[in-house]
Amino acid sequence: MSLIKEKEYKKRRDTLAKAMSQHSIAVIFSATYKTRSNDTNYPFRQNSNFYYLTGFKEDNSTLVLIKKKKKYKSILFVNKKDETDEMWNGKRLGVIKAKKSFLIDEIYVSDEFDKKISKFLELKKSLYFDFKQDDSKIGLLKKNIDIHKNIALLIEKMRLIKSKSEILLIKKAIKITKKAHHTLMKLDKNGKNEYELLSIIEHIFKVNGAYDSAYTSIVACGNSANTLHYIDNNKPLVDGELILIDAGCEYEYYASDVTRTIPVNKQFSKAQKEIYELILSVEKTIIKMVRPNIKRSELHKKSEELLVKGMIRLGILKGNYQKIIKKQIHKKYYPHGIGHWMGLDVHDECPYKDEKGDEILLKEGMVLTIEPGIYIDKYDESVPKKYRGIGIRIEDNILVTKKGYENLSSAIKKEVIDLEN
């Protein structure tokens, strides 16, 4: 059972309705099943914004908020009870149980949506819906109202600040993720394949109650780590190489996102250790900078400065660090940002800028990743040979606190001495 209670979901709906204009209506659809092949579907995963407002995991559902002046009414449409359908596809909550479960004003079966919505739309000046949701019903709604607004922008702004319950769920996800990473660190990896490690990760997630990965896990040995979104996970582990493992589970819809880079044979070479310790030092420095009222761009700018200076020191880059950064030469080896928001989605769809286009400052309750990395292709002859083929990223999940930060994934080992032991 989720740690988030119905009162919290109602509070979120209250907050959202408050942000809506007068005499408006908001329509938020659930996710739909996606076809995998012919008549088989991918596993169902609820739309994050719909789940954020309801905690409801069923498909074919719709949340409607109708605002007059200051007051609003909430309506939920759910699947009807159907013995035949439930025999094939699983039990449905139905209207009667939904009325007992949700603090919603009115609940109807989804079959009544088309009939009811026409009445709901009468005399409304504005229609709020998620511009990204591809639902045939949206087209019909848009014809009735001239002013359209993106409800996702309001919801995702709310999602920036995590509640105590949300933080506990993220911590639970990270605790399970820790078990997976530590198991792989201890494992004798000689003679094994990337997919064997992947299967262990997925097994540990599931047996500990996290039924899904928060994203497609990356298990990348050697030069494969230099493909940032490497998900083939099918090559043999090579003695003397490093393995970049980017894996995090999702617990009750809340994500974790942790990367560790470990040696196949539990021993770093001198060159591997030089780059690893540079990245680890940078990561620690940036994490210590996290606090309210600082910009993410400041964190990224500092990470670029420190990584470039380190790469110049190691002979990977040549020249003045300021000129290198200005010309973006370092992007060849550090192509991504310092991190991203994390929550209901591993890359939480929350804004990075406000309505004026100004960057949002960090605030207490935000959760983000910090993940510096260096990636050197094995065929890059501009780099000393000893560094070629090395790809390293270290990533932790950071909560912004009242005066600073809390590293939620700090218990997952990353010091060289720990990884080698």
NURONU-92846 format. One record per residue (C-alpha): residue in three letters; x, y, z negated. Coordinates in Angstrom, 1 decimal, always signed. Layout:
! NURONU-92846
SITE  aa      x      y      z
SITE ALA      X      Y      Z
...
END
This chain:
! NURONU-92846
SITE  aa      x      y      z
SITE MET   +0.0   +0.0   +0.0
SITE SER   +1.3   +3.5   +0.9
SITE LEU   +2.4   +5.8   -1.8
SITE ILE   +0.4   +8.6   -0.2
SITE LYS   -3.1   +8.9   -1.6
SITE GLU   -6.3  +10.1   +0.2
SITE LYS   -6.2  +13.4   -1.8
SITE GLU   -2.9  +14.3   -0.1
SITE TYR   -4.3  +13.6   +3.4
SITE LYS   -7.3  +15.8   +2.5
SITE LYS   -5.0  +18.5   +1.3
SITE ARG   -3.2  +18.4   +4.7
SITE ARG   -6.5  +18.7   +6.5
SITE ASP   -7.5  +21.6   +4.3
SITE THR   -4.2  +23.4   +5.1
SITE LEU   -4.6  +22.7   +8.8
SITE ALA   -8.1  +24.0   +8.9
SITE LYS   -7.0  +27.2   +7.1
SITE ALA   -4.5  +27.9   +9.9
SITE MET   -7.2  +27.5  +12.6
SITE SER   -9.0  +30.5  +14.0
SITE GLN  -12.7  +31.1  +13.1
SITE HIS  -15.4  +29.4  +15.1
SITE SER  -13.0  +26.8  +16.5
SITE ILE  -12.8  +23.0  +16.8
SITE ALA   -9.9  +20.7  +16.6
SITE VAL   -9.9  +17.2  +18.2
SITE ILE   -7.0  +14.8  +17.3
SITE PHE   -7.0  +11.3  +18.9
SITE SER   -5.4   +8.2  +17.6
SITE ALA   -2.8   +6.4  +19.7
SITE THR   -4.0   +3.8  +22.2
SITE TYR   -2.5   +0.4  +23.0
SITE LYS   +0.1   +0.4  +25.8
SITE THR   +0.3   -2.4  +28.3
SITE ARG   +3.6   -4.3  +28.2
SITE SER   +2.9   -6.8  +31.1
SITE ASN   -0.4   -7.7  +32.8
SITE ASP   -2.8   -8.4  +29.9
SITE THR   -0.3   -8.2  +27.0
SITE ASN   +0.3   -5.0  +24.9
SITE TYR   +3.2   -3.5  +23.0
SITE PRO   +2.8   -3.6  +19.2
SITE PHE   +0.5   -0.8  +18.2
SITE ARG   +2.0   +2.2  +16.5
SITE GLN   -0.3   +5.0  +15.4
SITE ASN   +0.1   +8.6  +16.7
SITE SER   +2.2  +10.4  +14.0
SITE ASN   +0.1  +13.5  +13.8
SITE PHE   -3.1  +11.6  +13.6
SITE TYR   -1.6   +9.4  +10.8
SITE TYR   -0.2  +12.5   +9.0
SITE LEU   -3.8  +13.8   +8.7
SITE THR   -5.6  +10.5   +8.0
SITE GLY   -3.3   +7.7   +7.0
SITE PHE   -5.5   +5.6   +9.3
SITE LYS   -3.8   +2.9  +11.4
SITE GLU   -6.5   +1.8  +13.8
SITE ASP   -6.7   +2.6  +17.5
SITE ASN   -9.8   +4.2  +19.3
SITE SER  -10.3   +6.7  +16.5
SITE THR  -10.7  +10.5  +16.5
SITE LEU  -10.5  +13.2  +13.9
SITE VAL  -12.5  +16.3  +14.4
SITE LEU  -12.3  +19.5  +12.4
SITE ILE  -15.0  +22.1  +12.9
SITE LYS  -14.3  +25.6  +11.4
SITE LYS  -16.9  +28.3  +11.2
SITE LYS  -15.7  +31.3   +9.2
SITE LYS  -13.8  +30.1   +6.1
SITE LYS  -15.3  +26.7   +5.6
SITE TYR  -14.7  +23.7   +7.8
SITE LYS  -16.3  +20.2   +8.3
SITE SER  -14.3  +17.0   +8.9
SITE ILE  -15.6  +14.2  +11.1
SITE LEU  -13.9  +10.8  +11.8
SITE PHE  -14.9   +8.4  +14.5
SITE VAL  -13.9   +4.8  +14.0
SITE ASN  -14.3   +1.4  +15.7
SITE LYS  -17.6   -0.3  +15.0
SITE LYS  -17.6   -3.7  +13.3
SITE ASP  -17.7   -6.5  +15.9
SITE GLU  -17.2  -10.1  +15.0
SITE THR  -16.1  -11.2  +18.4
SITE ASP  -13.6   -8.4  +18.9
SITE GLU  -12.3   -8.9  +15.4
SITE MET  -11.8  -12.6  +15.9
SITE TRP   -9.4  -11.7  +18.8
SITE ASN   -7.8   -8.5  +17.6
SITE GLY   -8.1   -8.4  +13.8
SITE LYS  -10.4   -6.9  +11.2
SITE ARG  -11.7   -3.3  +11.6
SITE LEU  -12.5   -1.0   +8.7
SITE GLY  -15.9   +0.1  +10.1
SITE VAL  -18.1   +3.0   +9.1
SITE ILE  -19.3   +1.8   +5.8
SITE LYS  -15.8   +1.0   +4.3
SITE ALA  -14.4   +4.2   +6.0
SITE LYS  -17.0   +6.3   +4.1
SITE LYS  -15.6   +4.8   +0.8
SITE SER  -12.0   +5.1   +1.8
SITE PHE  -11.7   +8.7   +3.2
SITE LEU  -12.6  +12.1   +1.8
SITE ILE  -14.3  +12.9   +5.1
SITE ASP  -17.6  +14.8   +5.5
SITE GLU  -19.1  +12.6   +8.3
SITE ILE  -18.1   +9.3   +9.8
SITE TYR  -19.4   +7.8  +13.0
SITE VAL  -18.6   +4.9  +15.3
SITE SER  -16.4   +5.8  +18.2
SITE ASP  -19.1   +4.9  +20.7
SITE GLU  -21.0   +8.0  +19.5
SITE PHE  -18.1  +10.4  +20.3
SITE ASP  -19.3  +11.6  +23.7
SITE LYS  -22.8  +12.3  +22.5
SITE LYS  -21.8  +14.0  +19.2
SITE ILE  -18.9  +16.1  +20.6
SITE SER  -21.2  +18.0  +23.0
SITE LYS  -23.2  +19.3  +20.0
SITE PHE  -20.0  +20.0  +18.0
SITE LEU  -18.6  +22.2  +20.9
SITE GLU  -21.6  +24.5  +20.9
SITE LEU  -20.8  +28.2  +20.1
SITE LYS  -17.1  +27.4  +19.5
SITE LYS  -14.7  +30.0  +20.8
SITE SER  -11.4  +27.9  +20.6
SITE LEU  -10.5  +24.3  +21.2
SITE TYR   -7.4  +22.8  +19.5
SITE PHE   -5.9  +19.6  +20.8
SITE ASP   -2.5  +18.0  +21.2
SITE PHE   -1.2  +19.1  +24.7
SITE LYS   +0.9  +16.0  +24.9
SITE GLN   -1.9  +13.5  +24.4
SITE ASP   -3.0  +12.0  +27.7
SITE ASP   -6.6  +11.2  +27.0
SITE SER   -9.4  +11.4  +29.6
SITE LYS  -11.7  +12.8  +27.0
SITE ILE   -9.6  +16.0  +26.7
SITE GLY  -10.5  +17.0  +30.3
SITE LEU  -14.2  +16.9  +29.4
SITE LEU  -13.7  +18.9  +26.3
SITE LYS  -11.7  +21.6  +28.0
SITE LYS  -14.5  +22.3  +30.4
SITE ASN  -16.7  +23.5  +27.6
SITE ILE  -14.3  +26.1  +26.0
SITE ASP  -12.1  +28.7  +27.6
SITE ILE   -9.5  +29.2  +24.9
SITE HIS   -7.2  +26.2  +24.3
SITE LYS   -4.6  +26.0  +21.6
SITE ASN   -2.0  +23.3  +20.8
SITE ILE   -2.9  +21.7  +17.4
SITE ALA   +0.4  +19.8  +17.4
SITE LEU   +2.3  +23.0  +16.8
SITE LEU   +0.4  +23.6  +13.6
SITE ILE   +0.7  +20.0  +12.4
SITE GLU   +4.4  +19.7  +13.2
SITE LYS   +5.1  +22.9  +11.3
SITE MET   +3.4  +21.4   +8.3
SITE ARG   +5.5  +18.3   +8.7
SITE LEU   +8.7  +20.2   +8.2
SITE ILE   +8.4  +20.2   +4.4
SITE LYS   +8.1  +16.7   +2.9
SITE SER   +6.0  +16.0   -0.1
SITE LYS   +7.3  +13.9   -3.1
SITE SER   +5.4  +10.9   -1.8
SITE GLU   +7.0  +11.2   +1.7
SITE ILE  +10.5  +11.5   +0.2
SITE LEU   +9.9   +8.3   -1.8
SITE LEU   +8.9   +6.5   +1.4
SITE ILE  +12.0   +7.8   +3.2
SITE LYS  +14.1   +6.6   +0.3
SITE LYS  +12.5   +3.2   +0.4
SITE ALA  +13.3   +2.9   +4.1
SITE ILE  +16.9   +3.9   +3.5
SITE LYS  +17.2   +1.4   +0.7
SITE ILE  +16.2   -1.4   +3.1
SITE THR  +18.5   +0.0   +5.8
SITE LYS  +21.3   -0.1   +3.2
SITE LYS  +20.8   -3.9   +2.8
SITE ALA  +21.1   -4.4   +6.6
SITE HIS  +24.3   -2.3   +7.0
SITE HIS  +26.0   -3.8   +4.0
SITE THR  +25.2   -7.4   +5.2
SITE LEU  +26.9   -6.6   +8.5
SITE MET  +29.9   -5.1   +6.7
SITE LYS  +30.4   -8.3   +4.7
SITE LEU  +29.8  -10.6   +7.6
SITE ASP  +32.6  -12.6   +9.3
SITE LYS  +32.1  -11.2  +12.8
SITE ASN  +34.8  -13.1  +14.7
SITE GLY  +33.3  -15.0  +17.7
SITE LYS  +29.9  -13.3  +17.4
SITE ASN  +27.9  -11.2  +19.8
SITE GLU  +26.3   -7.8  +19.4
SITE TYR  +22.8   -9.4  +19.6
SITE GLU  +23.6  -11.6  +16.7
SITE LEU  +24.2   -8.6  +14.5
SITE LEU  +21.0   -7.0  +15.9
SITE SER  +19.0  -10.1  +14.9
SITE ILE  +20.3   -9.9  +11.4
SITE ILE  +19.4   -6.2  +11.1
SITE GLU  +15.8   -6.9  +12.3
SITE HIS  +15.5   -9.9  +10.0
SITE ILE  +16.5   -7.9   +6.9
SITE PHE  +14.2   -5.1   +7.8
SITE LYS  +11.2   -7.4   +8.2
SITE VAL  +11.8   -9.6   +5.1
SITE ASN  +12.0   -6.4   +3.0
SITE GLY   +8.7   -5.1   +4.1
SITE ALA   +9.8   -2.8   +6.9
SITE TYR   +8.0   -4.3   +9.9
SITE ASP   +9.6   -2.0  +12.5
SITE SER  +12.9   -0.4  +13.3
SITE ALA  +12.5   +3.4  +13.4
SITE TYR  +14.1   +3.3  +16.9
SITE THR  +15.9   +0.8  +19.1
SITE SER  +19.0   -0.1  +17.1
SITE ILE  +22.4   +0.3  +18.6
SITE VAL  +25.1   -2.3  +18.1
SITE ALA  +28.0   -1.2  +20.2
SITE CYS  +31.4   -2.8  +20.2
SITE GLY  +34.5   -1.1  +21.6
SITE ASN  +34.0   +1.1  +24.6
SITE SER  +30.2   +0.5  +24.5
SITE ALA  +30.1   +3.0  +21.6
SITE ASN  +30.9   +5.7  +24.2
SITE THR  +27.5   +5.3  +25.7
SITE LEU  +25.4   +7.3  +23.2
SITE HIS  +22.1   +5.5  +23.9
SITE TYR  +23.6   +2.0  +24.4
SITE ILE  +20.8   -0.5  +23.7
SITE ASP  +22.0   -3.5  +25.7
SITE ASN  +23.4   -5.0  +22.5
SITE ASN  +24.6   -8.1  +24.4
SITE LYS  +28.4   -8.1  +24.5
SITE PRO  +30.9  -10.2  +22.6
SITE LEU  +32.5   -8.7  +19.5
SITE VAL  +36.2   -8.2  +20.3
SITE ASP  +38.9   -8.6  +17.6
SITE GLY  +40.6   -5.3  +16.9
SITE GLU  +37.7   -3.2  +18.2
SITE LEU  +35.2   -1.1  +16.2
SITE ILE  +31.5   -1.6  +16.1
SITE LEU  +29.2   +1.4  +16.0
SITE ILE  +25.9   +0.4  +14.3
SITE ASP  +23.1   +3.0  +14.5
SITE ALA  +20.2   +1.3  +12.8
SITE GLY  +17.4   +2.4  +10.5
SITE CYS  +14.0   +0.9   +9.6
SITE GLU  +10.6   +2.5   +9.3
SITE TYR   +8.7   +1.9   +6.1
SITE GLU   +5.0   +2.8   +6.0
SITE TYR   +5.6   +5.0   +9.1
SITE TYR   +8.6   +6.9   +7.6
SITE ALA  +12.0   +6.6   +9.2
SITE SER  +15.6   +6.2   +8.2
SITE ASP  +18.5   +6.8  +10.6
SITE VAL  +21.9   +5.7   +9.6
SITE THR  +25.1   +5.1  +11.6
SITE ARG  +28.2   +3.4  +10.4
SITE THR  +31.3   +2.4  +12.4
SITE ILE  +33.1   -0.6  +11.2
SITE PRO  +36.1   -2.8  +12.4
SITE VAL  +35.3   -6.2  +13.8
SITE ASN  +38.1   -7.7  +11.7
SITE LYS  +37.6   -5.5   +8.7
SITE GLN  +40.9   -3.6   +9.4
SITE PHE  +41.2   -0.2  +11.1
SITE SER  +44.2   +0.3  +13.4
SITE LYS  +46.3   +3.4  +12.7
SITE ALA  +44.7   +5.3  +15.7
SITE GLN  +41.2   +4.2  +14.8
SITE LYS  +41.7   +5.3  +11.2
SITE GLU  +43.0   +8.7  +12.3
SITE ILE  +39.8   +9.5  +14.3
SITE TYR  +37.5   +7.9  +11.7
SITE GLU  +39.0   +9.9   +8.8
SITE LEU  +38.7  +13.1  +10.9
SITE ILE  +35.0  +12.5  +11.5
SITE LEU  +34.4  +11.4   +7.9
SITE SER  +36.1  +14.6   +6.6
SITE VAL  +34.0  +16.8   +8.9
SITE GLU  +30.8  +15.0   +7.9
SITE LYS  +31.4  +15.5   +4.2
SITE THR  +32.2  +19.2   +4.7
SITE ILE  +29.0  +19.8   +6.7
SITE ILE  +26.8  +17.9   +4.2
SITE LYS  +28.2  +20.1   +1.4
SITE MET  +27.1  +23.2   +3.4
SITE VAL  +23.4  +22.1   +3.4
SITE ARG  +21.3  +24.4   +1.3
SITE PRO  +18.2  +26.6   +1.6
SITE ASN  +18.4  +29.6   +3.9
SITE ILE  +21.2  +28.3   +6.1
SITE LYS  +20.7  +27.6   +9.9
SITE ARG  +21.3  +24.3  +11.5
SITE SER  +23.3  +26.1  +14.2
SITE GLU  +25.7  +27.2  +11.5
SITE LEU  +26.2  +23.6  +10.5
SITE HIS  +26.8  +22.6  +14.1
SITE LYS  +29.2  +25.5  +14.8
SITE LYS  +31.3  +24.5  +11.9
SITE SER  +31.3  +20.9  +12.9
SITE GLU  +32.6  +21.9  +16.4
SITE GLU  +35.3  +24.0  +14.9
SITE LEU  +36.5  +21.3  +12.6
SITE LEU  +36.3  +18.5  +15.1
SITE VAL  +38.1  +20.5  +17.8
SITE LYS  +40.9  +21.5  +15.5
SITE GLY  +41.3  +17.9  +14.5
SITE MET  +41.3  +16.7  +18.1
SITE ILE  +44.0  +19.3  +18.9
SITE ARG  +46.0  +18.0  +16.0
SITE LEU  +45.7  +14.4  +17.3
SITE GLY  +46.6  +15.4  +20.9
SITE ILE  +43.2  +14.6  +22.3
SITE LEU  +42.6  +18.2  +23.2
SITE LYS  +45.1  +20.9  +24.1
SITE GLY  +44.9  +24.6  +23.7
SITE ASN  +43.3  +27.2  +21.5
SITE TYR  +40.3  +25.9  +19.6
SITE GLN  +38.2  +29.0  +20.2
SITE LYS  +38.8  +28.9  +23.9
SITE ILE  +38.0  +25.2  +24.0
SITE ILE  +34.7  +25.8  +22.3
SITE LYS  +33.8  +28.8  +24.4
SITE LYS  +34.4  +26.8  +27.6
SITE GLN  +32.6  +23.8  +26.1
SITE ILE  +35.5  +21.5  +26.9
SITE HIS  +35.0  +19.6  +23.7
SITE LYS  +31.5  +18.5  +24.8
SITE LYS  +33.3  +15.7  +26.7
SITE TYR  +34.0  +14.1  +23.4
SITE TYR  +31.4  +15.6  +21.1
SITE PRO  +28.3  +16.0  +23.4
SITE HIS  +25.4  +16.1  +20.8
SITE GLY  +24.2  +18.3  +18.0
SITE ILE  +25.1  +17.9  +14.3
SITE GLY  +21.7  +16.4  +13.5
SITE HIS  +17.9  +16.5  +13.8
SITE TRP  +14.7  +16.5  +11.6
SITE MET  +13.6  +13.1  +10.3
SITE GLY  +10.3  +11.9   +8.8
SITE LEU   +7.3  +10.3  +10.4
SITE ASP   +9.4  +10.1  +13.6
SITE VAL  +13.1   +9.4  +13.6
SITE HIS  +13.4  +12.6  +15.6
SITE ASP  +10.7  +14.4  +13.8
SITE GLU   +8.7  +16.5  +16.2
SITE CYS   +9.0  +19.6  +14.0
SITE PRO   +9.9  +23.1  +15.3
SITE TYR  +13.5  +24.4  +15.3
SITE LYS  +12.4  +27.9  +16.0
SITE ASP   +9.5  +30.0  +14.7
SITE GLU   +6.8  +31.8  +16.7
SITE LYS   +9.1  +34.7  +17.4
SITE GLY  +11.8  +32.4  +18.8
SITE ASP  +14.1  +32.8  +15.8
SITE GLU  +15.8  +29.8  +14.4
SITE ILE  +14.1  +28.3  +11.3
SITE LEU  +16.2  +28.4   +8.1
SITE LEU  +16.6  +25.2   +6.0
SITE LYS  +14.1  +25.1   +3.2
SITE GLU  +13.6  +22.8   +0.1
SITE GLY  +11.9  +19.6   +1.2
SITE MET  +13.2  +19.4   +4.7
SITE VAL  +15.0  +16.2   +5.7
SITE LEU  +17.6  +16.1   +8.5
SITE THR  +20.5  +13.9   +9.7
SITE ILE  +24.1  +15.0   +9.7
SITE GLU  +26.0  +12.9  +12.4
SITE PRO  +29.3  +14.2  +13.8
SITE GLY  +31.0  +11.9  +16.3
SITE ILE  +33.9  +11.5  +18.8
SITE TYR  +33.6   +9.4  +21.9
SITE ILE  +36.6   +8.7  +24.1
SITE ASP  +36.1   +6.5  +27.2
SITE LYS  +38.7   +3.8  +27.7
SITE TYR  +39.4   +5.1  +31.3
SITE ASP  +40.1   +8.7  +30.1
SITE GLU  +43.8   +9.1  +31.1
SITE SER  +43.9  +12.7  +29.7
SITE VAL  +43.9  +11.3  +26.2
SITE PRO  +46.8   +9.4  +24.4
SITE LYS  +46.4   +5.7  +25.2
SITE LYS  +46.1   +4.7  +21.6
SITE TYR  +42.8   +6.6  +21.3
SITE ARG  +41.1   +5.4  +24.5
SITE GLY  +38.0   +3.3  +24.1
SITE ILE  +37.3   +4.5  +20.6
SITE GLY  +33.8   +5.7  +19.8
SITE ILE  +32.9   +6.7  +16.3
SITE ARG  +29.8   +8.3  +14.7
SITE ILE  +29.0   +8.6  +11.0
SITE GLU  +25.4   +9.6  +10.1
SITE ASP  +23.6  +10.2   +6.9
SITE ASN  +20.1  +11.4   +5.9
SITE ILE  +20.0  +14.6   +3.9
SITE LEU  +17.3  +16.2   +1.8
SITE VAL  +17.4  +19.9   +1.3
SITE THR  +16.9  +20.6   -2.4
SITE LYS  +16.2  +23.8   -4.4
SITE LYS  +19.8  +24.8   -4.7
SITE GLY  +21.6  +22.5   -2.2
SITE TYR  +21.2  +18.9   -0.9
SITE GLU  +20.8  +15.3   -1.8
SITE ASN  +22.4  +12.7   +0.5
SITE LEU  +19.7  +10.1   +0.5
SITE SER  +21.9   +7.5   +2.2
SITE SER  +25.0   +8.1   +0.1
SITE ALA  +24.9   +4.5   -1.3
SITE ILE  +25.7   +3.1   +2.2
SITE LYS  +29.5   +2.6   +2.2
SITE LYS  +31.6   +4.7   +4.6
SITE GLU  +35.0   +5.1   +3.0
SITE VAL  +37.8   +3.3   +4.8
SITE ILE  +38.9   +1.5   +1.6
SITE ASP  +35.4   +0.2   +1.1
SITE LEU  +34.9   -0.9   +4.7
SITE GLU  +38.2   -2.7   +4.7
SITE ASN  +37.5   -4.4   +1.4
END
